[in-house]
Amino acid sequence: MTPQQTEHRKGRRTRRVVVSAVLAVTLSAGGAAAWALDRFVVPHAQITNVSEYEASQTGTINTGTTTDGTSASAAVTDTSYTSGDTGVTISTVTTGSGDDTVTYYVADVVLDDATTLKSAFAEDTYGENITETTSAIAEDHNAIFAINGDYYGFRDTGIVIRNGVVYRDEGARQGLAFYKDGTVKVYDETSTTADQLVADGVWNTLSFGPSLLDNGEIASGIEDVEVDTNFGNHSIQGEQPRTAVGVIDENHLVFVVVDGRSPGYSAGVTMTGLAQIMKDLGATTAYNIDGGGSSTMYFNGSLVNNPLGENKERGTSDILYIAQ
């Protein structure tokens, strides 16, 4: 990490401490408002320095980069990255016209090994209401490519396995499991446990949904799905910014970020529209993750998409990324 990155990170942590102190005063007033602030606003760190924690749990360390942070065999262009058998290719697609224009970004990713795709938490800390932008988390982890994750820190349910380590085992919904052998499967969180998934070879999980494709066909009922939050459900329908993960083959994935709420640039897409994009890209399995202002794609030091047409990222709990 460079001195500038170190100072940047110290600054973010200082601001987080100040915010927590101010909110603590508000919480002293008690009542429903105080509970809501504590549950959905105040940061609650459960595990700090996750990188070291994961290394202690798995007995591994990060390797494979030179002293300047760049893989010795990497080749990078404005829209592509190749390192050994790992490759990332970024493309931009625009359809429609006028207020019906839709712009989305596709990352076609081939992995040399399934564990090359990693996860990282905001502030390198596991807990609730701890957020950073996708770009900031990516920079902290020397990522060449990243997308926003499932915003696990907003919920207190769902199975959370990251980089082979179990963080939460509260099955509640349809999840997505990335296995070490390169397969990726949609599964029912309520029918298994986190420990069993790890024993079966799961490397990472996402807990959001819904599943978009079943055996290559658009899943039924996806226009009726609501997001289950900790204080009620809400609709995620209509034309919205979206982020999705698709599976082409073992160790061959496709990530899509659709911008939205920006007439003339990108209106966003419905859930069915997102499923159709994933199908057209050749995915047989596809899964919706956190969208709206969180939908972001990062590549080689820069934000790829234009969130909400304002070129401004919203903080999120976590990312999926490939390191340089």
Protein Blocks (a to p, Z undefined) as FASTA:
>chain_A
ZZklmmmmmmmmmmmmmmmmmmmmmmmngpjklmmmmmmmmccdfbghkllmmmmmnopa
cehiafkopafkbccdfkbccehjbccddddddedehjlbccddddddddfbfklpccdd
ehhiacehiacdfklmmmmnopabdcddehlmlpcgdjddeehiafbdcdfbdcddddfk
opacdddfklccfklmmmnopabdcdebjcfbgghiacehklmpccddfebcadfedjdd
ddddddfbghiacdddddehiehjagbjafklmmmmmmmnopabdcdddehjllccdeeh
iafblghhlopacddfbdcdddZZ
